[in-house]
Amino acid sequence: MVNVELTTEYCRERYIDSDYDNQWKYLQQTSPDYIPSENNLRYDWNPNLQKSFMTMKKFLISEVKIDKSKFAYENQISEDTVDKIIHGFDIDFWDPIIIDSENYLRDGQHRLCACKILWIKFIDVTIQLYA
């Protein structure tokens, strides 16, 4: 099952047809392939959670699978939220997305969409090892 809202084409087309066309062209040419997260989601405070999650740096975005039924939260992509991520980027809030052990997205659809818009190829992930 593919979430149409999170396909690379959808995310990019939304910006190509928007008021941000000039910024889109600039970002397309200048954005890096990878923006490392300074905030690894750590579970040091709870030994039981440490066994359930693993953080991985520089995960290939094209390997992230989308199935809305596996999302941790049932919400639609908010264009306002994606805009805030892109235009008000703050590294302090650039957390890894969360995927399960089969690479299905659990949380982070807005960050993932922003990455696709900016042609970023890699993202940090926290892998949920157990459901």
NUVO-617354 format. One record per atom (N, C-alpha, C): residue number from 0; residue in three letters; atom name; x, y, z. Coordinates in Angstrom, 1 decimal. Layout:
# NUVO-617354
{pt NUM "ALA" "CA" {X Y Z}},
...
This chain:
# NUVO-617354
{pt 0 "MET" "N" {0.8 -1.2 0.0}},
{pt 0 "MET" "CA" {0.0 0.0 0.0}},
{pt 0 "MET" "C" {0.9 1.2 0.0}},
{pt 1 "VAL" "N" {0.7 2.1 -1.0}},
{pt 1 "VAL" "CA" {1.6 3.3 -1.1}},
{pt 1 "VAL" "C" {0.7 4.5 -0.6}},
{pt 2 "ASN" "N" {1.3 5.4 0.2}},
{pt 2 "ASN" "CA" {0.7 6.6 0.6}},
{pt 2 "ASN" "C" {1.0 7.6 -0.5}},
{pt 3 "VAL" "N" {0.1 8.0 -1.3}},
{pt 3 "VAL" "CA" {0.3 8.9 -2.4}},
{pt 3 "VAL" "C" {0.9 10.2 -1.9}},
{pt 4 "GLU" "N" {0.5 10.7 -0.7}},
{pt 4 "GLU" "CA" {1.0 11.9 -0.2}},
{pt 4 "GLU" "C" {2.5 11.9 0.1}},
{pt 5 "LEU" "N" {3.1 10.8 0.2}},
{pt 5 "LEU" "CA" {4.5 10.7 0.5}},
{pt 5 "LEU" "C" {5.4 10.3 -0.6}},
{pt 6 "THR" "N" {4.8 10.2 -1.8}},
{pt 6 "THR" "CA" {5.7 9.8 -2.9}},
{pt 6 "THR" "C" {6.6 11.0 -3.2}},
{pt 7 "THR" "N" {7.8 10.8 -3.7}},
{pt 7 "THR" "CA" {8.7 11.9 -4.1}},
{pt 7 "THR" "C" {8.0 12.8 -5.1}},
{pt 8 "GLU" "N" {7.3 12.3 -6.0}},
{pt 8 "GLU" "CA" {6.7 13.1 -7.1}},
{pt 8 "GLU" "C" {5.7 14.0 -6.4}},
{pt 9 "TYR" "N" {4.9 13.5 -5.6}},
{pt 9 "TYR" "CA" {3.8 14.4 -4.9}},
{pt 9 "TYR" "C" {4.5 15.5 -4.1}},
{pt 10 "CYS" "N" {5.5 15.2 -3.3}},
{pt 10 "CYS" "CA" {6.1 16.2 -2.5}},
{pt 10 "CYS" "C" {6.8 17.3 -3.3}},
{pt 11 "ARG" "N" {7.4 16.9 -4.4}},
{pt 11 "ARG" "CA" {8.1 17.8 -5.2}},
{pt 11 "ARG" "C" {7.1 18.7 -6.1}},
{pt 12 "GLU" "N" {6.1 18.0 -6.7}},
{pt 12 "GLU" "CA" {5.2 18.7 -7.5}},
{pt 12 "GLU" "C" {4.4 19.8 -6.7}},
{pt 13 "ARG" "N" {4.2 19.5 -5.4}},
{pt 13 "ARG" "CA" {3.5 20.5 -4.6}},
{pt 13 "ARG" "C" {4.3 21.8 -4.5}},
{pt 14 "TYR" "N" {5.6 21.7 -4.5}},
{pt 14 "TYR" "CA" {6.4 22.9 -4.5}},
{pt 14 "TYR" "C" {6.6 23.5 -5.8}},
{pt 15 "ILE" "N" {6.8 22.7 -6.8}},
{pt 15 "ILE" "CA" {7.0 23.2 -8.2}},
{pt 15 "ILE" "C" {5.8 24.1 -8.6}},
{pt 16 "ASP" "N" {4.6 23.8 -8.2}},
{pt 16 "ASP" "CA" {3.4 24.5 -8.6}},
{pt 16 "ASP" "C" {3.1 25.6 -7.6}},
{pt 17 "SER" "N" {3.9 25.8 -6.6}},
{pt 17 "SER" "CA" {3.6 26.8 -5.6}},
{pt 17 "SER" "C" {4.3 28.1 -5.7}},
{pt 18 "ASP" "N" {4.1 29.0 -4.8}},
{pt 18 "ASP" "CA" {4.7 30.3 -4.8}},
{pt 18 "ASP" "C" {6.2 30.2 -4.5}},
{pt 19 "TYR" "N" {6.7 29.0 -4.1}},
{pt 19 "TYR" "CA" {8.1 28.8 -3.7}},
{pt 19 "TYR" "C" {8.9 28.4 -4.9}},
{pt 20 "ASP" "N" {8.5 28.6 -6.1}},
{pt 20 "ASP" "CA" {9.1 28.0 -7.3}},
{pt 20 "ASP" "C" {10.6 28.5 -7.3}},
{pt 21 "ASN" "N" {10.9 29.7 -7.1}},
{pt 21 "ASN" "CA" {12.3 30.2 -7.2}},
{pt 21 "ASN" "C" {13.1 29.6 -6.1}},
{pt 22 "GLN" "N" {12.6 29.5 -4.9}},
{pt 22 "GLN" "CA" {13.3 28.9 -3.8}},
{pt 22 "GLN" "C" {13.5 27.4 -4.0}},
{pt 23 "TRP" "N" {12.5 26.8 -4.6}},
{pt 23 "TRP" "CA" {12.6 25.4 -4.9}},
{pt 23 "TRP" "C" {13.8 25.1 -5.9}},
{pt 24 "LYS" "N" {13.9 25.9 -6.9}},
{pt 24 "LYS" "CA" {15.0 25.8 -7.9}},
{pt 24 "LYS" "C" {16.4 25.9 -7.2}},
{pt 25 "TYR" "N" {16.4 26.9 -6.3}},
{pt 25 "TYR" "CA" {17.7 27.2 -5.5}},
{pt 25 "TYR" "C" {18.0 26.0 -4.6}},
{pt 26 "LEU" "N" {17.0 25.5 -3.9}},
{pt 26 "LEU" "CA" {17.3 24.4 -3.0}},
{pt 26 "LEU" "C" {17.6 23.1 -3.7}},
{pt 27 "GLN" "N" {17.0 22.9 -4.9}},
{pt 27 "GLN" "CA" {17.3 21.8 -5.7}},
{pt 27 "GLN" "C" {18.8 21.7 -6.1}},
{pt 28 "GLN" "N" {19.3 22.9 -6.3}},
{pt 28 "GLN" "CA" {20.7 23.0 -6.8}},
{pt 28 "GLN" "C" {21.7 23.0 -5.6}},
{pt 29 "THR" "N" {21.3 23.4 -4.5}},
{pt 29 "THR" "CA" {22.3 23.6 -3.4}},
{pt 29 "THR" "C" {22.1 22.7 -2.2}},
{pt 30 "SER" "N" {21.0 22.0 -2.1}},
{pt 30 "SER" "CA" {20.8 21.2 -0.8}},
{pt 30 "SER" "C" {21.8 20.0 -0.8}},
{pt 31 "PRO" "N" {22.2 19.7 0.4}},
{pt 31 "PRO" "CA" {23.1 18.6 0.6}},
{pt 31 "PRO" "C" {22.3 17.2 0.5}},
{pt 32 "ASP" "N" {23.1 16.2 0.3}},
{pt 32 "ASP" "CA" {22.5 14.8 0.2}},
{pt 32 "ASP" "C" {22.0 14.3 1.6}},
{pt 33 "TYR" "N" {22.6 15.0 2.7}},
{pt 33 "TYR" "CA" {22.4 14.4 4.0}},
{pt 33 "TYR" "C" {22.6 15.6 5.0}},
{pt 34 "ILE" "N" {21.6 15.7 5.9}},
{pt 34 "ILE" "CA" {21.7 16.6 7.1}},
{pt 34 "ILE" "C" {21.7 15.7 8.3}},
{pt 35 "PRO" "N" {22.8 15.6 9.0}},
{pt 35 "PRO" "CA" {22.8 14.7 10.2}},
{pt 35 "PRO" "C" {22.0 15.3 11.3}},
{pt 36 "SER" "N" {21.4 14.4 12.1}},
{pt 36 "SER" "CA" {20.6 14.8 13.2}},
{pt 36 "SER" "C" {21.6 14.9 14.4}},
{pt 37 "GLU" "N" {21.5 16.0 15.1}},
{pt 37 "GLU" "CA" {22.3 16.2 16.3}},
{pt 37 "GLU" "C" {21.5 15.6 17.5}},
{pt 38 "ASN" "N" {20.3 15.3 17.3}},
{pt 38 "ASN" "CA" {19.4 14.8 18.4}},
{pt 38 "ASN" "C" {19.1 13.3 18.1}},
{pt 39 "ASN" "N" {20.0 12.4 18.5}},
{pt 39 "ASN" "CA" {19.6 11.0 18.4}},
{pt 39 "ASN" "C" {18.5 10.7 19.4}},
{pt 40 "LEU" "N" {17.5 10.0 19.0}},
{pt 40 "LEU" "CA" {16.5 9.6 20.0}},
{pt 40 "LEU" "C" {17.1 8.5 20.9}},
{pt 41 "ARG" "N" {17.4 8.9 22.1}},
{pt 41 "ARG" "CA" {18.1 8.0 23.0}},
{pt 41 "ARG" "C" {17.1 7.5 24.0}},
{pt 42 "TYR" "N" {17.3 6.3 24.4}},
{pt 42 "TYR" "CA" {16.5 5.7 25.4}},
{pt 42 "TYR" "C" {17.3 5.2 26.6}},
{pt 43 "ASP" "N" {18.4 5.9 26.9}},
{pt 43 "ASP" "CA" {19.3 5.6 28.0}},
{pt 43 "ASP" "C" {18.6 5.5 29.3}},
{pt 44 "TRP" "N" {17.6 6.4 29.5}},
{pt 44 "TRP" "CA" {16.9 6.5 30.7}},
{pt 44 "TRP" "C" {16.0 5.2 31.1}},
{pt 45 "ASN" "N" {15.8 4.4 30.1}},
{pt 45 "ASN" "CA" {15.0 3.2 30.3}},
{pt 45 "ASN" "C" {15.6 2.0 29.6}},
{pt 46 "PRO" "N" {16.2 1.1 30.4}},
{pt 46 "PRO" "CA" {16.9 0.0 29.8}},
{pt 46 "PRO" "C" {16.0 -0.9 29.0}},
{pt 47 "ASN" "N" {14.7 -1.0 29.3}},
{pt 47 "ASN" "CA" {13.8 -1.8 28.5}},
{pt 47 "ASN" "C" {13.6 -1.2 27.1}},
{pt 48 "LEU" "N" {13.5 0.1 27.0}},
{pt 48 "LEU" "CA" {13.4 0.8 25.7}},
{pt 48 "LEU" "C" {14.7 0.7 24.9}},
{pt 49 "GLN" "N" {15.8 0.7 25.6}},
{pt 49 "GLN" "CA" {17.1 0.5 24.8}},
{pt 49 "GLN" "C" {17.1 -0.7 24.0}},
{pt 50 "LYS" "N" {16.5 -1.8 24.4}},
{pt 50 "LYS" "CA" {16.4 -3.0 23.7}},
{pt 50 "LYS" "C" {15.5 -3.0 22.5}},
{pt 51 "SER" "N" {14.5 -2.0 22.5}},
{pt 51 "SER" "CA" {13.5 -1.9 21.5}},
{pt 51 "SER" "C" {13.8 -1.0 20.4}},
{pt 52 "PHE" "N" {14.8 -0.1 20.5}},
{pt 52 "PHE" "CA" {15.1 0.9 19.5}},
{pt 52 "PHE" "C" {16.6 0.9 19.2}},
{pt 53 "MET" "N" {16.9 1.3 18.0}},
{pt 53 "MET" "CA" {18.3 1.4 17.6}},
{pt 53 "MET" "C" {18.4 2.6 16.6}},
{pt 54 "THR" "N" {19.3 3.5 16.8}},
{pt 54 "THR" "CA" {19.5 4.6 15.9}},
{pt 54 "THR" "C" {20.5 4.3 14.9}},
{pt 55 "MET" "N" {20.2 4.7 13.6}},
{pt 55 "MET" "CA" {21.1 4.5 12.5}},
{pt 55 "MET" "C" {21.4 5.8 11.7}},
{pt 56 "LYS" "N" {22.6 6.1 11.5}},
{pt 56 "LYS" "CA" {23.0 7.3 10.8}},
{pt 56 "LYS" "C" {22.9 7.0 9.3}},
{pt 57 "LYS" "N" {22.6 8.1 8.5}},
{pt 57 "LYS" "CA" {22.7 8.1 7.1}},
{pt 57 "LYS" "C" {22.0 6.9 6.4}},
{pt 58 "PHE" "N" {20.7 6.8 6.6}},
{pt 58 "PHE" "CA" {19.8 5.8 6.0}},
{pt 58 "PHE" "C" {19.3 6.3 4.7}},
{pt 59 "LEU" "N" {19.4 5.5 3.7}},
{pt 59 "LEU" "CA" {18.9 5.8 2.3}},
{pt 59 "LEU" "C" {17.4 6.0 2.3}},
{pt 60 "ILE" "N" {17.0 7.2 2.0}},
{pt 60 "ILE" "CA" {15.5 7.6 2.0}},
{pt 60 "ILE" "C" {14.7 6.7 1.1}},
{pt 61 "SER" "N" {15.3 6.3 0.0}},
{pt 61 "SER" "CA" {14.5 5.5 -1.0}},
{pt 61 "SER" "C" {14.2 4.1 -0.4}},
{pt 62 "GLU" "N" {14.9 3.7 0.7}},
{pt 62 "GLU" "CA" {14.6 2.4 1.3}},
{pt 62 "GLU" "C" {13.5 2.5 2.3}},
{pt 63 "VAL" "N" {13.0 3.7 2.6}},
{pt 63 "VAL" "CA" {11.9 3.8 3.6}},
{pt 63 "VAL" "C" {10.6 3.4 2.9}},
{pt 64 "LYS" "N" {9.8 2.5 3.4}},
{pt 64 "LYS" "CA" {8.6 2.0 2.9}},
{pt 64 "LYS" "C" {7.4 2.8 3.5}},
{pt 65 "ILE" "N" {6.4 3.0 2.8}},
{pt 65 "ILE" "CA" {5.2 3.7 3.2}},
{pt 65 "ILE" "C" {4.0 2.8 3.2}},
{pt 66 "ASP" "N" {3.3 2.7 4.4}},
{pt 66 "ASP" "CA" {2.0 2.1 4.5}},
{pt 66 "ASP" "C" {1.3 2.8 5.7}},
{pt 67 "LYS" "N" {0.3 3.6 5.4}},
{pt 67 "LYS" "CA" {-0.3 4.4 6.4}},
{pt 67 "LYS" "C" {-0.8 3.6 7.6}},
{pt 68 "SER" "N" {-1.2 2.4 7.3}},
{pt 68 "SER" "CA" {-1.7 1.6 8.4}},
{pt 68 "SER" "C" {-0.6 1.3 9.5}},
{pt 69 "LYS" "N" {0.6 1.5 9.2}},
{pt 69 "LYS" "CA" {1.7 1.3 10.1}},
{pt 69 "LYS" "C" {2.2 2.5 10.8}},
{pt 70 "PHE" "N" {1.6 3.7 10.4}},
{pt 70 "PHE" "CA" {2.0 5.0 11.1}},
{pt 70 "PHE" "C" {1.6 4.9 12.6}},
{pt 71 "ALA" "N" {2.4 5.5 13.4}},
{pt 71 "ALA" "CA" {2.2 5.7 14.8}},
{pt 71 "ALA" "C" {1.0 6.6 15.1}},
{pt 72 "TYR" "N" {0.8 7.6 14.2}},
{pt 72 "TYR" "CA" {-0.3 8.6 14.3}},
{pt 72 "TYR" "C" {-1.0 8.7 13.0}},
{pt 73 "GLU" "N" {-2.3 8.7 13.1}},
{pt 73 "GLU" "CA" {-3.2 8.9 11.9}},
{pt 73 "GLU" "C" {-3.4 10.3 11.6}},
{pt 74 "ASN" "N" {-2.5 10.9 10.8}},
{pt 74 "ASN" "CA" {-2.7 12.3 10.5}},
{pt 74 "ASN" "C" {-2.2 12.5 9.0}},
{pt 75 "GLN" "N" {-2.8 13.5 8.4}},
{pt 75 "GLN" "CA" {-2.5 13.8 7.0}},
{pt 75 "GLN" "C" {-1.3 14.8 7.0}},
{pt 76 "ILE" "N" {-0.6 14.8 5.9}},
{pt 76 "ILE" "CA" {0.5 15.8 5.8}},
{pt 76 "ILE" "C" {0.0 17.2 5.8}},
{pt 77 "SER" "N" {0.6 18.0 6.7}},
{pt 77 "SER" "CA" {0.2 19.4 6.7}},
{pt 77 "SER" "C" {1.2 20.2 6.0}},
{pt 78 "GLU" "N" {0.8 20.9 4.9}},
{pt 78 "GLU" "CA" {1.7 21.7 4.1}},
{pt 78 "GLU" "C" {2.3 22.8 5.0}},
{pt 79 "ASP" "N" {1.6 23.3 6.0}},
{pt 79 "ASP" "CA" {2.2 24.3 6.9}},
{pt 79 "ASP" "C" {3.4 23.7 7.7}},
{pt 80 "THR" "N" {3.2 22.5 8.1}},
{pt 80 "THR" "CA" {4.3 21.9 8.9}},
{pt 80 "THR" "C" {5.5 21.6 8.0}},
{pt 81 "VAL" "N" {5.3 21.1 6.8}},
{pt 81 "VAL" "CA" {6.4 20.9 5.8}},
{pt 81 "VAL" "C" {7.1 22.3 5.5}},
{pt 82 "ASP" "N" {6.3 23.3 5.3}},
{pt 82 "ASP" "CA" {6.8 24.7 5.0}},
{pt 82 "ASP" "C" {7.7 25.1 6.2}},
{pt 83 "LYS" "N" {7.3 24.9 7.4}},
{pt 83 "LYS" "CA" {8.0 25.3 8.6}},
{pt 83 "LYS" "C" {9.4 24.6 8.7}},
{pt 84 "ILE" "N" {9.3 23.3 8.3}},
{pt 84 "ILE" "CA" {10.6 22.5 8.3}},
{pt 84 "ILE" "C" {11.6 23.1 7.3}},
{pt 85 "ILE" "N" {11.1 23.4 6.1}},
{pt 85 "ILE" "CA" {12.0 23.8 5.0}},
{pt 85 "ILE" "C" {12.4 25.3 5.2}},
{pt 86 "HIS" "N" {11.4 26.1 5.5}},
{pt 86 "HIS" "CA" {11.8 27.6 5.5}},
{pt 86 "HIS" "C" {12.2 28.1 6.9}},
{pt 87 "GLY" "N" {11.9 27.3 7.9}},
{pt 87 "GLY" "CA" {12.4 27.7 9.2}},
{pt 87 "GLY" "C" {13.3 26.6 9.9}},
{pt 88 "PHE" "N" {14.1 26.0 9.0}},
{pt 88 "PHE" "CA" {14.9 24.9 9.5}},
{pt 88 "PHE" "C" {15.7 25.2 10.7}},
{pt 89 "ASP" "N" {15.6 24.3 11.7}},
{pt 89 "ASP" "CA" {16.3 24.4 12.9}},
{pt 89 "ASP" "C" {16.9 23.0 13.3}},
{pt 90 "ILE" "N" {18.2 22.9 13.3}},
{pt 90 "ILE" "CA" {18.9 21.7 13.5}},
{pt 90 "ILE" "C" {18.5 21.1 14.9}},
{pt 91 "ASP" "N" {18.1 21.9 15.8}},
{pt 91 "ASP" "CA" {17.7 21.4 17.1}},
{pt 91 "ASP" "C" {16.5 20.6 17.1}},
{pt 92 "PHE" "N" {15.7 20.7 16.1}},
{pt 92 "PHE" "CA" {14.4 20.0 15.9}},
{pt 92 "PHE" "C" {14.5 18.9 14.8}},
{pt 93 "TRP" "N" {15.7 18.7 14.3}},
{pt 93 "TRP" "CA" {15.9 17.7 13.2}},
{pt 93 "TRP" "C" {16.2 16.4 13.8}},
{pt 94 "ASP" "N" {15.1 15.7 14.2}},
{pt 94 "ASP" "CA" {15.2 14.4 14.9}},
{pt 94 "ASP" "C" {15.2 13.3 13.8}},
{pt 95 "PRO" "N" {15.7 12.1 14.1}},
{pt 95 "PRO" "CA" {15.6 11.0 13.2}},
{pt 95 "PRO" "C" {14.1 10.6 13.0}},
{pt 96 "ILE" "N" {13.8 10.1 11.8}},
{pt 96 "ILE" "CA" {12.4 9.6 11.6}},
{pt 96 "ILE" "C" {12.4 8.2 12.3}},
{pt 97 "ILE" "N" {11.3 7.7 12.5}},
{pt 97 "ILE" "CA" {11.2 6.3 13.1}},
{pt 97 "ILE" "C" {10.6 5.4 12.1}},
{pt 98 "ILE" "N" {11.3 4.2 11.9}},
{pt 98 "ILE" "CA" {10.9 3.2 11.0}},
{pt 98 "ILE" "C" {10.9 1.9 11.9}},
{pt 99 "ASP" "N" {10.2 0.9 11.3}},
{pt 99 "ASP" "CA" {10.2 -0.4 12.0}},
{pt 99 "ASP" "C" {11.3 -1.3 11.4}},
{pt 100 "SER" "N" {11.4 -2.5 11.9}},
{pt 100 "SER" "CA" {12.5 -3.4 11.5}},
{pt 100 "SER" "C" {12.4 -3.8 10.0}},
{pt 101 "GLU" "N" {11.2 -3.5 9.4}},
{pt 101 "GLU" "CA" {11.0 -3.8 7.9}},
{pt 101 "GLU" "C" {11.1 -2.6 7.1}},
{pt 102 "ASN" "N" {11.6 -1.5 7.7}},
{pt 102 "ASN" "CA" {11.8 -0.2 7.0}},
{pt 102 "ASN" "C" {10.5 0.6 6.7}},
{pt 103 "TYR" "N" {9.4 0.2 7.4}},
{pt 103 "TYR" "CA" {8.2 1.0 7.2}},
{pt 103 "TYR" "C" {8.2 2.2 8.1}},
{pt 104 "LEU" "N" {7.8 3.3 7.6}},
{pt 104 "LEU" "CA" {7.7 4.6 8.3}},
{pt 104 "LEU" "C" {6.7 4.4 9.5}},
{pt 105 "ARG" "N" {7.1 4.8 10.7}},
{pt 105 "ARG" "CA" {6.2 4.8 11.8}},
{pt 105 "ARG" "C" {5.9 6.3 12.2}},
{pt 106 "ASP" "N" {6.9 7.1 12.2}},
{pt 106 "ASP" "CA" {6.7 8.5 12.5}},
{pt 106 "ASP" "C" {7.8 9.4 11.8}},
{pt 107 "GLY" "N" {7.4 10.6 11.4}},
{pt 107 "GLY" "CA" {8.3 11.5 10.7}},
{pt 107 "GLY" "C" {7.9 11.8 9.3}},
{pt 108 "GLN" "N" {6.6 11.6 8.9}},
{pt 108 "GLN" "CA" {6.2 11.8 7.5}},
{pt 108 "GLN" "C" {6.5 13.3 7.0}},
{pt 109 "HIS" "N" {6.4 14.3 7.9}},
{pt 109 "HIS" "CA" {6.6 15.6 7.5}},
{pt 109 "HIS" "C" {8.1 15.9 7.2}},
{pt 110 "ARG" "N" {9.0 15.3 8.0}},
{pt 110 "ARG" "CA" {10.4 15.4 7.8}},
{pt 110 "ARG" "C" {10.8 14.6 6.5}},
{pt 111 "LEU" "N" {10.2 13.5 6.3}},
{pt 111 "LEU" "CA" {10.5 12.7 5.1}},
{pt 111 "LEU" "C" {10.0 13.5 3.9}},
{pt 112 "CYS" "N" {8.9 14.1 3.9}},
{pt 112 "CYS" "CA" {8.4 14.8 2.8}},
{pt 112 "CYS" "C" {9.3 16.0 2.5}},
{pt 113 "ALA" "N" {9.8 16.7 3.5}},
{pt 113 "ALA" "CA" {10.7 17.8 3.4}},
{pt 113 "ALA" "C" {12.0 17.3 2.7}},
{pt 114 "CYS" "N" {12.5 16.2 3.1}},
{pt 114 "CYS" "CA" {13.7 15.7 2.5}},
{pt 114 "CYS" "C" {13.5 15.4 1.0}},
{pt 115 "LYS" "N" {12.4 14.8 0.7}},
{pt 115 "LYS" "CA" {12.1 14.5 -0.7}},
{pt 115 "LYS" "C" {12.0 15.8 -1.6}},
{pt 116 "ILE" "N" {11.4 16.8 -1.0}},
{pt 116 "ILE" "CA" {11.3 18.1 -1.7}},
{pt 116 "ILE" "C" {12.7 18.7 -1.9}},
{pt 117 "LEU" "N" {13.6 18.6 -0.9}},
{pt 117 "LEU" "CA" {14.9 19.1 -1.0}},
{pt 117 "LEU" "C" {16.0 18.2 -1.7}},
{pt 118 "TRP" "N" {15.5 17.1 -2.2}},
{pt 118 "TRP" "CA" {16.4 16.2 -2.8}},
{pt 118 "TRP" "C" {17.5 15.6 -1.9}},
{pt 119 "ILE" "N" {17.1 15.5 -0.6}},
{pt 119 "ILE" "CA" {18.1 14.9 0.3}},
{pt 119 "ILE" "C" {17.9 13.4 0.2}},
{pt 120 "LYS" "N" {19.0 12.7 0.1}},
{pt 120 "LYS" "CA" {19.0 11.2 -0.2}},
{pt 120 "LYS" "C" {19.1 10.4 1.1}},
{pt 121 "PHE" "N" {19.6 10.9 2.2}},
{pt 121 "PHE" "CA" {19.9 10.2 3.4}},
{pt 121 "PHE" "C" {19.3 10.9 4.6}},
{pt 122 "ILE" "N" {18.8 10.1 5.6}},
{pt 122 "ILE" "CA" {18.3 10.7 6.8}},
{pt 122 "ILE" "C" {18.6 9.7 7.9}},
{pt 123 "ASP" "N" {18.8 10.3 9.1}},
{pt 123 "ASP" "CA" {19.0 9.5 10.3}},
{pt 123 "ASP" "C" {17.7 8.8 10.7}},
{pt 124 "VAL" "N" {17.7 7.6 11.1}},
{pt 124 "VAL" "CA" {16.5 6.9 11.5}},
{pt 124 "VAL" "C" {16.7 6.3 12.9}},
{pt 125 "THR" "N" {15.6 6.1 13.6}},
{pt 125 "THR" "CA" {15.5 5.3 14.8}},
{pt 125 "THR" "C" {14.7 4.1 14.4}},
{pt 126 "ILE" "N" {15.2 2.9 14.6}},
{pt 126 "ILE" "CA" {14.5 1.7 14.2}},
{pt 126 "ILE" "C" {13.8 1.1 15.4}},
{pt 127 "GLN" "N" {12.5 0.9 15.3}},
{pt 127 "GLN" "CA" {11.7 0.3 16.3}},
{pt 127 "GLN" "C" {11.8 -1.2 16.0}},
{pt 128 "LEU" "N" {12.6 -1.9 16.9}},
{pt 128 "LEU" "CA" {12.8 -3.3 16.7}},
{pt 128 "LEU" "C" {11.7 -4.2 17.0}},
{pt 129 "TYR" "N" {10.8 -3.8 18.0}},
{pt 129 "TYR" "CA" {9.7 -4.6 18.4}},
{pt 129 "TYR" "C" {8.4 -3.7 18.3}},
{pt 130 "ALA" "N" {7.3 -4.3 17.9}},
{pt 130 "ALA" "CA" {6.1 -3.5 17.8}},
{pt 130 "ALA" "C" {5.5 -3.4 19.2}},
